[in-house]
Each structure stands twice: as C-alpha cells, then as structure tokens.
Amino acid sequence: MARILVVEDNALNIKLFCDLLAAHGHEPNAVTDSRQALERAREFRPELIITDIQLPHVNGMELIHDFRADEALKEVPIMAVTAYAGAGDEDRVRAAGASAYVSKPISVVRFVEEVTALLQRKPEAVSG
C-alpha cells in the first residue's frame, strides 16, 4: 500500500483516480485546490503524486516545479495527467520534472500500470 496524493480539480476524475487507487490497496488523498497542494503533500508525505496539468490558480507545471524544489518531496515520483496532449507536451512535462505522463481520457489499465511502475522505481529513501 502506498500513500498517493491526487491533485485534480474535476470531481469525476478525483472519484475515478481515488477509486482505482483504493481498489488496488493504496491510500489516496485528493486535493482540489492546487494552492493547497504543496502544504498537503508536506503533511501527507506521499509516495507518489498524481497531478493534472490544467489546474486553476497554480498549474500543474508550476506544482511539479514546487514539488521538485521542496527538500522533503523532491524525490517523490510525479505522474502528470492532462486532457490537452499536444505535440511536445510530454517532453515539456517531463523536462519540468514529471516521472510519467498520461493523457486523458485515461486508460484505466495504463493508469494502474503507470502507478505500479512508479511505485516500484521509487528510491528507498522516499518510503517513510
């Protein structure tokens, strides 16, 4: 079981992601306001962060930068999800520090495979 922070402003996506994660034995914690994501991550100490890229207030690219700049969170794998997958987007998201990139609408199988792969790759220092 892993603690997984989900940063997403769409209620249906939150339900889908959290239900999928819980069904696979994980402990999801959702935050709908990206302005609260960094503080919630510091408190929750996730082993994986899943963030939408198109968010109001603080966008996903900025959040990824903030997570990577935080000493306690910089090694936590980040899965970016976005509905607006265009040419070059994946490269930009990965260059910002995301460990994986999944476009919406998500494939349930791909989502679960990416979560599993990211959790298996995580450094031992992150599991707390």
Phi and psi restraints in degrees (value plus and minus 20) as a CYANA .aco file:
   2 ALA   PHI    -148.9  -108.9
   2 ALA   PSI     128.6   168.6
   3 ARG   PHI    -103.9   -63.9
   3 ARG   PSI     104.2   144.2
   4 ILE   PHI    -148.7  -108.7
   4 ILE   PSI     101.2   141.2
   5 LEU   PHI    -108.2   -68.2
   5 LEU   PSI     110.0   150.0
   6 VAL   PHI    -134.4   -94.4
   6 VAL   PSI      97.9   137.9
   7 VAL   PHI    -127.8   -87.8
   7 VAL   PSI      88.1   128.1
   8 GLU   PHI    -177.3  -137.3
   8 GLU   PSI     116.1   156.1
   9 ASP   PHI    -117.6   -77.6
   9 ASP   PSI     -26.5    13.5
  10 ASN   PHI    -116.8   -76.8
  10 ASN   PSI     100.4   140.4
  11 ALA   PHI     -80.1   -40.1
  11 ALA   PSI     -58.5   -18.5
  12 LEU   PHI     -87.0   -47.0
  12 LEU   PSI     -60.1   -20.1
  13 ASN   PHI     -86.8   -46.8
  13 ASN   PSI     -59.6   -19.6
  14 ILE   PHI     -78.8   -38.8
  14 ILE   PSI     -67.9   -27.9
  15 LYS   PHI     -80.6   -40.6
  15 LYS   PSI     -66.6   -26.6
  16 LEU   PHI     -80.0   -40.0
  16 LEU   PSI     -72.0   -32.0
  17 PHE   PHI     -82.1   -42.1
  17 PHE   PSI     -67.8   -27.8
  18 CYS   PHI     -86.8   -46.8
  18 CYS   PSI     -59.7   -19.7
  19 ASP   PHI     -82.9   -42.9
  19 ASP   PSI     -63.3   -23.3
  20 LEU   PHI     -82.9   -42.9
  20 LEU   PSI     -64.6   -24.6
  21 LEU   PHI     -84.9   -44.9
  21 LEU   PSI     -64.8   -24.8
  22 ALA   PHI     -84.4   -44.4
  22 ALA   PSI     -58.4   -18.4
  23 ALA   PHI     -84.0   -44.0
  23 ALA   PSI     -44.2    -4.2
  24 HIS   PHI    -120.0   -80.0
  24 HIS   PSI      -2.7    37.3
  25 GLY   PHI      65.8   105.8
  25 GLY   PSI      -9.1    30.9
  26 HIS   PHI    -115.5   -75.5
  26 HIS   PSI     147.5   187.5
  27 GLU   PHI    -130.6   -90.6
  27 GLU   PSI      74.3   114.3
  28 PRO   PHI    -100.8   -60.8
  28 PRO   PSI     129.2   169.2
  29 ASN   PHI    -157.8  -117.8
  29 ASN   PSI      94.9   134.9
  30 ALA   PHI    -119.0   -79.0
  30 ALA   PSI     120.8   160.8
  31 VAL   PHI    -147.5  -107.5
  31 VAL   PSI     106.4   146.4
  32 THR   PHI    -115.8   -75.8
  32 THR   PSI     -38.6     1.4
  33 ASP   PHI    -128.0   -88.0
  33 ASP   PSI      91.9   131.9
  34 SER   PHI     -81.5   -41.5
  34 SER   PSI     -40.5    -0.5
  35 ARG   PHI     -87.4   -47.4
  35 ARG   PSI     -38.8     1.2
  36 GLN   PHI    -121.8   -81.8
  36 GLN   PSI     -22.0    18.0
  37 ALA   PHI     -84.4   -44.4
  37 ALA   PSI     -64.3   -24.3
  38 LEU   PHI     -85.1   -45.1
  38 LEU   PSI     -65.4   -25.4
  39 GLU   PHI     -83.3   -43.3
  39 GLU   PSI     -63.6   -23.6
  40 ARG   PHI     -82.8   -42.8
  40 ARG   PSI     -60.2   -20.2
  41 ALA   PHI     -83.2   -43.2
  41 ALA   PSI     -61.1   -21.1
  42 ARG   PHI     -82.6   -42.6
  42 ARG   PSI     -58.9   -18.9
  43 GLU   PHI     -93.9   -53.9
  43 GLU   PSI     -64.0   -24.0
  44 PHE   PHI     -98.7   -58.7
  44 PHE   PSI     -47.1    -7.1
  45 ARG   PHI      32.2    72.2
  45 ARG   PSI      43.0    83.0
  46 PRO   PHI     -90.1   -50.1
  46 PRO   PSI     136.2   176.2
  47 GLU   PHI    -115.4   -75.4
  47 GLU   PSI     -30.6     9.4
  48 LEU   PHI    -174.8  -134.8
  48 LEU   PSI     122.2   162.2
  49 ILE   PHI    -138.7   -98.7
  49 ILE   PSI     109.5   149.5
  50 ILE   PHI    -133.9   -93.9
  50 ILE   PSI     101.7   141.7
  51 THR   PHI    -152.1  -112.1
  51 THR   PSI     118.8   158.8
  52 ASP   PHI     -90.8   -50.8
  52 ASP   PSI     134.8   174.8
  53 ILE   PHI    -112.1   -72.1
  53 ILE   PSI     -61.1   -21.1
  54 GLN   PHI    -108.2   -68.2
  54 GLN   PSI      73.5   113.5
  55 LEU   PHI    -145.5  -105.5
  55 LEU   PSI     126.5   166.5
  56 PRO   PHI     -92.5   -52.5
  56 PRO   PSI     140.9   180.9
  57 HIS   PHI      52.8    92.8
  57 HIS   PSI    -103.0   -63.0
  58 VAL   PHI    -133.4   -93.4
  58 VAL   PSI      95.4   135.4
  59 ASN   PHI     -95.2   -55.2
  59 ASN   PSI     145.5   185.5
  60 GLY   PHI     -80.2   -40.2
  60 GLY   PSI     -54.3   -14.3
  61 MET   PHI     -84.5   -44.5
  61 MET   PSI     -62.7   -22.7
  62 GLU   PHI     -85.1   -45.1
  62 GLU   PSI     -60.1   -20.1
  63 LEU   PHI     -82.1   -42.1
  63 LEU   PSI     -63.9   -23.9
  64 ILE   PHI     -78.6   -38.6
  64 ILE   PSI     -64.4   -24.4
  65 HIS   PHI     -79.4   -39.4
  65 HIS   PSI     -64.9   -24.9
  66 ASP   PHI     -83.0   -43.0
  66 ASP   PSI     -62.6   -22.6
  67 PHE   PHI     -83.2   -43.2
  67 PHE   PSI     -62.6   -22.6
  68 ARG   PHI     -88.4   -48.4
  68 ARG   PSI     -46.6    -6.6
  69 ALA   PHI    -104.0   -64.0
  69 ALA   PSI     -31.7     8.3
  70 ASP   PHI    -109.4   -69.4
  70 ASP   PSI     105.5   145.5
  71 GLU   PHI     -76.2   -36.2
  71 GLU   PSI     -59.4   -19.4
  72 ALA   PHI     -98.5   -58.5
  72 ALA   PSI     -38.4     1.6
  73 LEU   PHI    -135.3   -95.3
  73 LEU   PSI     -27.2    12.8
  74 LYS   PHI     -81.6   -41.6
  74 LYS   PSI     -44.3    -4.3
  75 GLU   PHI    -116.1   -76.1
  75 GLU   PSI     -24.6    15.4
  76 VAL   PHI     -91.4   -51.4
  76 VAL   PSI     108.0   148.0
  77 PRO   PHI     -81.9   -41.9
  77 PRO   PSI     125.0   165.0
  78 ILE   PHI    -145.7  -105.7
  78 ILE   PSI     106.1   146.1
  79 MET   PHI    -124.1   -84.1
  79 MET   PSI      98.7   138.7
  80 ALA   PHI    -112.3   -72.3
  80 ALA   PSI     115.7   155.7
  81 VAL   PHI    -145.0  -105.0
  81 VAL   PSI     120.9   160.9
  82 THR   PHI    -173.3  -133.3
  82 THR   PSI     126.8   166.8
  83 ALA   PHI    -108.2   -68.2
  83 ALA   PSI     -34.5     5.5
  84 TYR   PHI    -127.8   -87.8
  84 TYR   PSI      43.7    83.7
  85 ALA   PHI    -102.8   -62.8
  85 ALA   PSI      89.6   129.6
  86 GLY   PHI    -139.7   -99.7
  86 GLY   PSI     155.1   195.1
  87 ALA   PHI     -78.8   -38.8
  87 ALA   PSI     108.4   148.4
  88 GLY   PHI      66.9   106.9
  88 GLY   PSI     -31.7     8.3
  89 ASP   PHI     -81.9   -41.9
  89 ASP   PSI     -65.7   -25.7
  90 GLU   PHI     -79.9   -39.9
  90 GLU   PSI     -62.6   -22.6
  91 ASP   PHI     -81.1   -41.1
  91 ASP   PSI     -63.0   -23.0
  92 ARG   PHI     -85.2   -45.2
  92 ARG   PSI     -62.3   -22.3
  93 VAL   PHI     -86.6   -46.6
  93 VAL   PSI     -62.6   -22.6
  94 ARG   PHI     -87.3   -47.3
  94 ARG   PSI     -58.0   -18.0
  95 ALA   PHI     -84.3   -44.3
  95 ALA   PSI     -49.4    -9.4
  96 ALA   PHI     -92.9   -52.9
  96 ALA   PSI     -37.4     2.6
  97 GLY   PHI     105.5   145.5
  97 GLY   PSI     -16.6    23.4
  98 ALA   PHI     -92.1   -52.1
  98 ALA   PSI     123.8   163.8
  99 SER   PHI    -108.2   -68.2
  99 SER   PSI     -43.8    -3.8
 100 ALA   PHI    -171.0  -131.0
 100 ALA   PSI     140.2   180.2
 101 TYR   PHI    -159.6  -119.6
 101 TYR   PSI     102.8   142.8
 102 VAL   PHI    -148.6  -108.6
 102 VAL   PSI     109.3   149.3
 103 SER   PHI    -111.3   -71.3
 103 SER   PSI     129.7   169.7
 104 LYS   PHI    -114.5   -74.5
 104 LYS   PSI     132.0   172.0
 105 PRO   PHI     -86.5   -46.5
 105 PRO   PSI     117.1   157.1
 106 ILE   PHI     -95.5   -55.5
 106 ILE   PSI     128.6   168.6
 107 SER   PHI    -106.6   -66.6
 107 SER   PSI     104.0   144.0
 108 VAL   PHI     -76.1   -36.1
 108 VAL   PSI     -63.7   -23.7
 109 VAL   PHI     -82.1   -42.1
 109 VAL   PSI     -67.4   -27.4
 110 ARG   PHI     -83.2   -43.2
 110 ARG   PSI     -61.7   -21.7
 111 PHE   PHI     -77.0   -37.0
 111 PHE   PSI     -70.5   -30.5
 112 VAL   PHI     -85.5   -45.5
 112 VAL   PSI     -61.0   -21.0
 113 GLU   PHI     -81.6   -41.6
 113 GLU   PSI     -62.9   -22.9
 114 GLU   PHI     -85.5   -45.5
 114 GLU   PSI     -63.3   -23.3
 115 VAL   PHI     -79.2   -39.2
 115 VAL   PSI     -68.3   -28.3
 116 THR   PHI     -80.2   -40.2
 116 THR   PSI     -66.2   -26.2
 117 ALA   PHI     -82.9   -42.9
 117 ALA   PSI     -63.3   -23.3
 118 LEU   PHI     -85.8   -45.8
 118 LEU   PSI     -59.2   -19.2
 119 LEU   PHI     -89.1   -49.1
 119 LEU   PSI     -52.1   -12.1
 120 GLN   PHI     -93.0   -53.0
 120 GLN   PSI     -47.6    -7.6
 121 ARG   PHI    -104.9   -64.9
 121 ARG   PSI     -35.1     4.9
 122 LYS   PHI     -80.9   -40.9
 122 LYS   PSI     122.8   162.8
 123 PRO   PHI     -87.5   -47.5
 123 PRO   PSI     130.3   170.3
 124 GLU   PHI     -80.0   -40.0
 124 GLU   PSI     -51.3   -11.3
 125 ALA   PHI     -83.4   -43.4
 125 ALA   PSI     -44.1    -4.1
 126 VAL   PHI     -96.9   -56.9
 126 VAL   PSI     -56.8   -16.8
 127 SER   PHI     -88.0   -48.0
 127 SER   PSI      97.1   137.1
